[in-house]
Amino acid sequence: MRNSSRGGAVGGATATLFAAVAATAGAVPIPAVPAAPPVFLGNPAVAQPITDLPPVPQHPYLAPNGSSGIHDDGWMSNTTTRPGPLGHDLRVVSSVVGGECGSITFDHAGRIVTTCIGPSPALYLLDPVTLNVLGRSALPGDPGAFLRPGAFGNFTGGAYFYLDNQDRAVVASRDGHIRVFAENASGDGFTVVHDHDLTGVLRPGETFNSALPDSNGLLWFVARSNGVVGTLDLNTGATQVIRLGDGANGEIENSFAVGADGDVYIATNRELLRFDAGPAGEPVVTWRTTYANSGQHKPGQVDDGTGTTPTILSGGYVAITDNADPMNVVVYRTAADAAQRQVCAVPVFGAGDTENSLISAGNSLIVENNYGYTGPEATLLGKTTTPGFARIDIDPDGNGCHQAWDNTTEAAPTVVPKLSLATGLIYTYTKGDEATDPWYFTALDFRTGATVWKHLTGTGPGYNNNYAGITLGPNGTAYLGVIPGLIAVHDN
């Protein structure tokens, strides 16, 4: 999830989309620009499952893998065992909700639990088939925020949240509170069951970006400014905070990854760090490493650092992209006592950057190019971003990496792509260069990088996903947040 806005006509168009929310729980389709681009390109796929990969461990305090958050699991792998669409007579359902539903999770009944961030941010319970609103709880917001420069690159206020192992949504809010929402027994909304007020440990201007539990149940949180890293004991309320930087030196723009042994991986705009909890639950830096940085705030990134949430891989590795020119996919050893921290740094794309977490599967990483996305205006009137996907594999001996393939055709301005191990397809969201601005749900072959098929979801600014993440549901449907709400894509 990421972006930055320039206001003006784009801000007006966005305000109009938000204003289209109806006062009914029935889904209101997202309006499209009249056009007749190709609806389907390519050929339906035959599932080719990816097997013999070590599974991502189930985090004991998160909802089942695939259902817990924007990156699917504690490792932030963006990989799921669930099937996605194969391209057979695809159907698209869309709904104006009143904000971008960037992080999509699923409760044990298969219903959607999502935060939709806009002028009136809220936590929603949605029907997974119709996208009808079943329940809503308001979140603290700033009604004027979306009229200010940089609004679409601000992921504070609940854009990142997680669903825990009891179907409770844990949201770190704009007002300095971390709230735990439980579903009502009636199935029509939520009740706040815990409200942790952390305003006493945050300084002015420090706003939560993300919160996640480690494998021992200790809640970790980060704030966007000053490199704030903190812990919260959800049972006692005890809170401890450290700061890694001051102002712009130490920005934390993304979420973070949590391993299976209490390990936590956080990236600032200068460093990647491993943390572990100290004896009193305090954040302790286990190791830290500075990554290569050109110092540029490239078009397509929110700041002058990495655009990725760290991603854990099996075998004791963690990966990010750096901010070199050209950008590298960089892999590190996670062990506290590793004699050599960095495994490799593989350049990708030439003109390139990314603001989305990597996909990890076994020893493979998938990276997407977001170069050129400066806000919704960057994809208006036929404009799009620099194409690019690449797969980087760690060498079998663990002493280097190599590029397995690249795709220089597909332009995915901002989506968090996902890999289905059940189908062997990478699902992404691409933009055409026609003046009507068509957006396509797109499937790539994990093994070769080739485009398998593309299906039109809609035309015009209402179908811009603005750094929301694709999520594959328990029913095989793919879901994706777009600026005014969300869309669903499934085989018929």
Wavefront OBJ file of the C-alpha trace (Angstrom):
o trace
v 0.000 0.000 0.000
v 1.492 3.350 -0.921
v 1.096 6.620 -2.761
v 1.315 10.372 -2.846
v -1.234 12.827 -4.208
v -0.919 16.197 -5.849
v -4.552 17.253 -5.173
v -6.304 19.384 -7.810
v -8.428 17.512 -10.314
v -7.362 14.192 -8.862
v -8.459 15.225 -5.379
v -11.801 16.371 -6.747
v -12.357 13.129 -8.605
v -11.471 11.150 -5.509
v -13.842 13.206 -3.373
v -16.612 12.495 -5.875
v -15.935 8.767 -5.665
v -16.044 8.836 -1.865
v -19.264 10.853 -1.980
v -20.911 8.115 -4.039
v -21.412 5.962 -0.953
v -25.081 5.057 -0.578
v -26.932 5.024 2.732
v -27.819 1.382 2.240
v -25.978 -1.809 3.092
v -26.423 -2.993 -0.501
v -23.306 -2.920 -2.660
v -23.118 0.046 -5.048
v -20.970 -0.755 -8.119
v -17.943 1.435 -8.779
v -18.620 3.781 -11.715
v -16.585 3.238 -14.877
v -15.623 5.417 -17.818
v -17.619 4.379 -20.934
v -15.235 2.339 -23.067
v -14.860 -0.887 -24.976
v -11.311 -2.200 -24.414
v -10.655 -5.935 -24.671
v -12.266 -7.720 -21.747
v -10.043 -10.812 -21.778
v -6.565 -11.344 -23.175
v -4.673 -14.627 -23.185
v -6.008 -18.078 -22.351
v -7.494 -19.669 -19.231
v -4.915 -21.537 -17.206
v -4.646 -25.111 -16.041
v -3.584 -25.259 -12.413
v 0.042 -26.291 -11.993
v 0.552 -26.512 -8.230
v 3.881 -25.605 -6.696
v 4.835 -28.393 -4.309
v 7.730 -29.505 -2.109
v 8.207 -26.055 -0.553
v 8.633 -25.666 3.191
v 5.351 -24.246 4.526
v 5.155 -20.839 6.160
v 4.586 -21.620 9.850
v 1.220 -20.696 11.291
v 1.630 -17.806 13.702
v -0.016 -18.795 17.017
v -1.575 -15.357 17.600
v -2.747 -14.546 14.059
v -5.725 -15.741 12.057
v -4.967 -18.658 9.688
v -2.375 -17.962 7.005
v -4.017 -16.139 4.135
v -6.621 -14.542 6.411
v -4.641 -12.408 8.862
v -3.439 -9.308 7.013
v -2.365 -7.604 3.829
v 0.740 -9.814 3.423
v -1.008 -13.106 4.342
v 1.044 -14.281 7.345
v 3.664 -13.350 9.922
v 6.481 -13.849 7.422
v 4.873 -11.294 5.068
v 5.302 -13.917 2.329
v 2.437 -12.779 0.042
v 2.045 -16.472 -0.786
v -0.975 -18.637 -0.099
v -1.971 -22.266 -0.451
v -5.439 -21.150 -1.596
v -6.425 -21.297 -5.266
v -7.230 -18.177 -7.226
v -9.082 -17.644 -10.506
v -7.891 -19.626 -13.521
v -9.514 -17.341 -16.082
v -12.665 -19.309 -16.925
v -15.539 -16.921 -17.783
v -14.429 -14.478 -15.111
v -16.889 -12.319 -13.205
v -16.116 -8.988 -11.493
v -18.130 -7.564 -8.594
v -17.369 -4.065 -7.315
v -18.598 -2.008 -4.393
v -18.271 1.625 -3.333
v -17.604 1.468 0.396
v -16.371 4.982 1.122
v -12.657 4.367 1.407
v -9.869 2.199 0.057
v -10.112 -1.284 1.557
v -6.389 -1.929 1.426
v -5.991 -4.759 3.963
v -8.494 -7.599 3.586
v -8.847 -10.447 6.091
v -11.352 -13.253 6.662
v -13.016 -14.493 9.830
v -13.726 -18.165 10.532
v -17.076 -17.857 8.755
v -15.353 -16.625 5.585
v -16.679 -13.072 5.903
v -14.462 -10.144 4.953
v -13.025 -8.006 7.749
v -11.317 -4.923 6.342
v -10.315 -1.379 7.144
v -11.352 1.117 4.468
v -9.400 4.354 4.692
v -10.861 7.604 3.379
v -12.416 10.792 4.761
v -14.362 8.639 7.256
v -12.167 5.594 7.943
v -13.852 2.535 9.408
v -13.566 -1.162 10.124
v -16.042 -3.144 8.027
v -17.629 -6.579 8.024
v -18.633 -7.510 4.447
v -20.399 -10.354 2.708
v -17.739 -12.175 0.616
v -20.127 -12.817 -2.304
v -22.209 -9.649 -2.637
v -19.762 -7.270 -0.879
v -22.752 -5.919 1.063
v -21.901 -4.147 4.321
v -22.878 -6.285 7.316
v -21.375 -4.031 9.984
v -19.211 -0.947 10.457
v -17.235 0.675 13.272
v -15.783 4.147 12.790
v -12.055 4.715 13.259
v -10.423 7.994 14.304
v -9.734 10.058 11.205
v -8.992 13.464 9.775
v -11.732 14.518 7.330
v -9.459 16.996 5.547
v -6.483 14.697 5.193
v -7.328 13.551 1.661
v -7.179 17.106 0.360
v -3.557 17.576 1.441
v -0.397 16.796 -0.527
v 0.967 13.361 0.298
v -2.365 12.015 1.514
v -2.260 8.891 -0.629
v 1.159 7.979 0.726
v 0.086 8.018 4.348
v -0.690 4.552 5.705
v -1.264 5.559 9.285
v -4.708 5.365 10.811
v -5.417 1.680 10.322
v -4.421 0.963 6.731
v -2.322 -1.821 8.238
v -4.195 -3.957 10.756
v -4.370 -7.640 11.600
v -6.943 -10.258 12.489
v -5.952 -12.401 15.451
v -6.617 -16.051 16.274
v -9.939 -15.141 17.900
v -11.389 -13.237 14.919
v -10.540 -9.936 16.601
v -9.297 -6.997 14.538
v -6.370 -5.154 16.113
v -6.064 -1.604 14.802
v -3.346 0.937 15.644
v -5.226 4.189 15.128
v -4.370 7.734 14.190
v -5.170 9.001 17.698
v -2.442 6.958 19.450
v -4.733 4.157 20.621
v -4.473 0.450 19.806
v -7.972 -0.994 19.815
v -9.100 -4.608 19.759
v -12.459 -5.140 18.030
v -14.490 -8.316 18.530
v -17.333 -9.294 16.234
v -20.791 -8.980 17.709
v -22.587 -12.268 18.281
v -25.351 -10.992 16.005
v -22.903 -10.752 13.106
v -23.787 -7.123 12.419
v -20.604 -5.331 13.461
v -17.948 -4.968 16.139
v -17.455 -4.015 19.778
v -14.241 -2.549 21.217
v -13.131 -5.044 23.867
v -9.747 -3.469 24.654
v -8.532 0.104 24.196
v -4.846 0.717 24.860
v -4.058 4.440 25.117
v -0.416 4.968 24.119
v -0.540 8.742 23.739
v 1.661 9.027 26.801
v 4.590 7.268 25.102
v 4.272 8.937 21.676
v 5.578 12.393 20.898
v 3.723 14.954 18.777
v 3.846 13.888 15.124
v 4.499 10.222 15.884
v 1.618 8.273 14.367
v 1.224 4.505 14.333
v 1.971 2.760 11.061
v 1.562 -0.884 12.037
v 1.263 -3.295 14.955
v 1.792 -7.076 15.063
v 2.363 -9.708 17.755
v 5.570 -11.686 17.887
v 5.417 -15.469 18.192
v 5.248 -15.151 21.988
v 2.218 -12.844 21.915
v 4.032 -9.587 22.735
v 2.599 -6.802 20.571
v 5.126 -4.745 18.617
v 4.316 -1.422 16.979
v 6.071 1.151 14.820
v 5.395 4.810 14.154
v 6.151 6.598 10.940
v 8.446 9.309 12.336
v 11.620 9.132 14.436
v 12.018 5.392 13.975
v 9.667 4.557 16.832
v 9.703 0.866 17.777
v 7.692 -0.233 20.786
v 6.220 -3.199 22.598
v 2.904 -3.560 24.413
v 2.015 -6.365 26.797
v -1.641 -6.909 25.952
v -2.282 -8.462 29.365
v -0.687 -5.852 31.621
v -0.596 -2.782 29.365
v 3.139 -2.346 29.978
v 4.682 -0.364 27.106
v 8.305 0.285 26.177
v 9.625 2.394 23.301
v 12.928 3.132 21.598
v 13.647 5.562 18.756
v 16.017 4.743 15.907
v 16.243 8.198 14.371
v 15.155 11.779 14.429
v 12.709 13.252 11.939
v 13.412 11.979 8.428
v 16.353 9.833 9.561
v 14.613 6.711 10.696
v 11.278 6.820 8.874
v 9.322 3.572 9.006
v 6.865 3.669 6.130
v 5.823 0.021 5.953
v 4.845 -2.845 8.200
v 7.272 -5.450 9.553
v 7.769 -9.214 9.676
v 7.614 -11.562 12.669
v 9.402 -14.899 12.734
v 8.722 -18.149 14.533
v 11.196 -17.601 17.401
v 10.275 -14.181 18.745
v 12.325 -12.445 16.034
v 11.041 -9.196 14.505
v 12.378 -7.510 11.326
v 11.881 -3.780 10.784
v 13.166 -1.588 7.963
v 13.715 2.146 8.193
v 14.676 4.378 5.282
v 18.317 3.644 6.124
v 18.593 0.228 7.800
v 17.199 -3.251 8.237
v 17.146 -4.439 11.854
v 16.362 -7.627 13.706
v 14.797 -7.162 17.137
v 14.115 -9.576 19.956
v 12.374 -8.844 23.233
v 14.557 -8.262 26.287
v 13.958 -9.700 29.766
v 11.280 -7.111 30.559
v 9.721 -7.229 27.093
v 11.691 -4.220 25.882
v 12.767 -3.925 22.204
v 16.384 -5.043 21.823
v 18.382 -4.689 18.596
v 19.873 -8.110 17.820
v 21.576 -6.917 14.635
v 21.330 -4.025 12.211
v 22.677 -3.401 8.748
v 22.729 -0.358 6.506
v 21.564 -1.035 2.951
v 22.740 0.701 -0.236
v 20.946 3.983 -0.818
v 21.222 6.450 -3.697
v 19.601 9.144 -1.559
v 16.910 9.621 -4.192
v 13.211 9.831 -3.461
v 12.307 8.020 -6.647
v 8.909 8.404 -8.350
v 6.976 5.438 -7.064
v 8.326 5.482 -3.512
v 7.046 7.244 -0.432
v 10.475 8.253 0.883
v 14.172 7.893 0.119
v 14.516 4.372 1.442
v 13.363 0.836 0.857
v 9.769 0.484 -0.249
v 9.367 -3.011 1.133
v 8.113 -4.587 4.289
v 10.771 -7.198 5.149
v 9.926 -10.699 3.907
v 11.125 -13.859 5.647
v 12.114 -16.969 3.671
v 12.659 -20.532 4.804
v 16.248 -21.517 5.521
v 17.057 -18.526 7.714
v 16.776 -15.575 5.333
v 15.042 -12.197 5.221
v 14.819 -9.933 2.170
v 14.084 -6.332 1.191
v 14.825 -4.076 -1.752
v 17.367 -1.315 -1.230
v 17.321 2.191 -2.700
v 20.402 1.916 -4.883
v 20.334 3.011 -8.522
v 19.558 0.509 -9.994
v 17.596 -1.023 -7.150
v 18.686 -4.394 -5.758
v 16.813 -7.275 -4.214
v 18.887 -7.919 -1.089
v 18.883 -11.098 0.997
v 20.301 -11.359 4.515
v 20.895 -14.181 6.970
v 18.649 -13.906 10.003
v 20.863 -15.717 12.541
v 22.085 -13.525 15.373
v 25.629 -14.870 15.027
v 25.922 -14.992 11.216
v 29.556 -14.465 10.179
v 28.419 -12.756 6.965
v 25.084 -10.964 7.111
v 24.388 -10.271 3.409
v 23.808 -13.175 1.042
v 23.382 -11.185 -2.170
v 22.262 -7.967 -3.830
v 20.812 -8.510 -7.312
v 20.041 -5.437 -9.475
v 16.636 -5.304 -11.183
v 14.767 -3.126 -13.680
v 17.275 -0.379 -14.563
v 14.905 2.526 -13.922
v 13.048 0.985 -11.031
v 11.753 1.059 -7.507
v 9.048 -0.662 -5.532
v 6.705 0.214 -2.693
v 5.383 -3.289 -2.183
v 6.532 -6.260 -0.187
v 8.292 -9.076 -2.021
v 6.689 -12.469 -2.638
v 8.653 -15.318 -1.056
v 8.238 -19.008 -1.907
v 10.938 -21.463 -0.919
v 14.191 -19.901 -2.147
v 12.428 -17.586 -4.651
v 11.487 -13.912 -4.462
v 9.218 -11.961 -6.818
v 9.657 -8.191 -7.140
v 7.451 -5.683 -8.944
v 8.404 -2.334 -10.495
v 6.380 0.707 -9.365
v 8.651 3.330 -10.949
v 6.711 6.409 -12.003
v 3.729 6.241 -9.666
v 3.553 9.642 -7.978
v -0.146 9.486 -7.181
v -3.472 8.777 -8.891
v -2.692 11.400 -11.536
v 0.195 9.205 -12.764
v -2.306 6.734 -14.228
v -4.846 9.129 -15.747
v -5.620 9.634 -19.450
v -3.602 6.687 -20.684
v -0.557 7.201 -18.501
v 0.972 4.285 -16.659
v 4.201 3.294 -14.945
v 7.405 1.538 -15.993
v 6.752 -2.193 -16.579
v 8.610 -4.888 -14.743
v 8.513 -8.084 -12.703
v 11.476 -10.292 -11.824
v 12.116 -13.512 -9.962
v 15.283 -13.800 -7.905
v 16.357 -17.193 -6.522
v 18.808 -17.857 -3.711
v 21.516 -20.221 -4.913
v 21.272 -23.774 -3.539
v 24.493 -23.342 -1.527
v 23.136 -20.184 0.127
v 26.115 -18.080 -0.926
v 24.545 -15.949 -3.634
v 21.468 -15.325 -5.779
v 20.551 -15.128 -9.451
v 17.729 -13.816 -11.605
v 15.516 -16.650 -12.861
v 13.360 -14.519 -15.215
v 12.004 -11.066 -15.872
v 8.815 -9.720 -17.437
v 9.326 -6.323 -19.074
v 5.795 -6.074 -20.512
v 3.341 -5.746 -17.653
v 3.011 -2.430 -15.790
v 1.568 -2.821 -12.286
v 1.566 0.698 -10.848
v 1.046 -0.145 -7.185
v -0.492 -3.496 -6.313
v 0.739 -5.955 -3.679
v 0.854 -9.108 -5.887
v 0.173 -12.592 -4.561
v 1.290 -16.119 -5.423
v -1.066 -19.090 -5.273
v 0.767 -22.361 -4.666
v -2.417 -24.167 -5.711
v -2.503 -22.700 -9.233
v 1.135 -21.740 -9.833
v 0.011 -18.239 -10.800
v 1.175 -14.838 -9.614
v -1.827 -12.511 -9.405
v -1.227 -8.843 -10.074
v -3.101 -5.724 -11.238
v -1.971 -3.961 -14.391
v -2.823 -0.753 -16.215
v -3.402 -0.302 -19.940
v -2.258 2.774 -21.862
v -5.585 3.585 -23.541
v -7.109 6.987 -22.771
v -10.035 5.334 -20.980
v -7.614 3.945 -18.378
v -8.426 0.219 -18.298
v -7.317 -1.809 -15.278
v -6.715 -5.546 -15.568
v -6.574 -8.383 -13.075
v -3.568 -10.254 -14.449
v -2.047 -13.721 -13.982
v 1.657 -14.480 -14.538
v 3.303 -17.900 -14.634
v 5.450 -18.330 -11.515
v 7.839 -20.652 -13.327
v 8.482 -18.502 -16.421
v 7.162 -14.995 -15.701
v 5.044 -15.073 -18.865
v 1.652 -13.373 -18.905
v -1.028 -16.096 -18.893
v -4.184 -13.948 -19.048
v -5.612 -10.517 -18.245
v -9.221 -9.637 -17.438
v -10.671 -6.128 -17.450
v -12.019 -5.074 -14.053
v -13.057 -1.565 -15.054
v -12.032 1.751 -16.581
v -11.267 5.108 -15.050
v -9.903 6.403 -11.728
v -12.341 4.415 -9.578
v -10.436 1.230 -10.398
v -7.026 2.490 -9.267
v -5.946 0.262 -6.374
v -3.421 2.771 -4.922
v -1.122 0.216 -3.216
v -3.839 -2.034 -1.829
v -3.058 -5.739 -1.798
v -4.675 -8.621 -3.661
v -6.070 -11.249 -1.288
v -7.255 -14.741 -2.228
v -10.263 -15.752 -0.177
v -11.239 -19.153 1.213
v -13.795 -19.398 -1.615
v -11.206 -19.016 -4.406
v -12.237 -15.429 -5.149
v -9.590 -12.722 -5.502
v -10.265 -9.434 -3.720
v -8.590 -6.062 -4.159
v -9.154 -2.664 -2.593
v -9.556 0.298 -4.944
v -9.810 3.983 -4.081
v -13.581 4.071 -3.385
v -13.996 0.494 -2.116
v -13.106 -2.944 -3.404
v -13.543 -5.441 -6.225
v -13.886 -9.220 -6.359
v -12.856 -11.468 -9.282
v -13.803 -15.133 -9.612
v -14.241 -17.914 -12.137
v -17.829 -18.513 -13.152
l 1 2 3 4 5 6 7 8 9 10 11 12 13 14 15 16 17 18 19 20 21 22 23 24 25 26 27 28 29 30 31 32 33 34 35 36 37 38 39 40 41 42 43 44 45 46 47 48 49 50 51 52 53 54 55 56 57 58 59 60 61 62 63 64 65 66 67 68 69 70 71 72 73 74 75 76 77 78 79 80 81 82 83 84 85 86 87 88 89 90 91 92 93 94 95 96 97 98 99 100 101 102 103 104 105 106 107 108 109 110 111 112 113 114 115 116 117 118 119 120 121 122 123 124 125 126 127 128 129 130 131 132 133 134 135 136 137 138 139 140 141 142 143 144 145 146 147 148 149 150 151 152 153 154 155 156 157 158 159 160 161 162 163 164 165 166 167 168 169 170 171 172 173 174 175 176 177 178 179 180 181 182 183 184 185 186 187 188 189 190 191 192 193 194 195 196 197 198 199 200 201 202 203 204 205 206 207 208 209 210 211 212 213 214 215 216 217 218 219 220 221 222 223 224 225 226 227 228 229 230 231 232 233 234 235 236 237 238 239 240 241 242 243 244 245 246 247 248 249 250 251 252 253 254 255 256 257 258 259 260 261 262 263 264 265 266 267 268 269 270 271 272 273 274 275 276 277 278 279 280 281 282 283 284 285 286 287 288 289 290 291 292 293 294 295 296 297 298 299 300 301 302 303 304 305 306 307 308 309 310 311 312 313 314 315 316 317 318 319 320 321 322 323 324 325 326 327 328 329 330 331 332 333 334 335 336 337 338 339 340 341 342 343 344 345 346 347 348 349 350 351 352 353 354 355 356 357 358 359 360 361 362 363 364 365 366 367 368 369 370 371 372 373 374 375 376 377 378 379 380 381 382 383 384 385 386 387 388 389 390 391 392 393 394 395 396 397 398 399 400 401 402 403 404 405 406 407 408 409 410 411 412 413 414 415 416 417 418 419 420 421 422 423 424 425 426 427 428 429 430 431 432 433 434 435 436 437 438 439 440 441 442 443 444 445 446 447 448 449 450 451 452 453 454 455 456 457 458 459 460 461 462 463 464 465 466 467 468 469 470 471 472 473 474 475 476 477 478 479 480 481 482 483 484 485 486 487 488 489 490 491 492
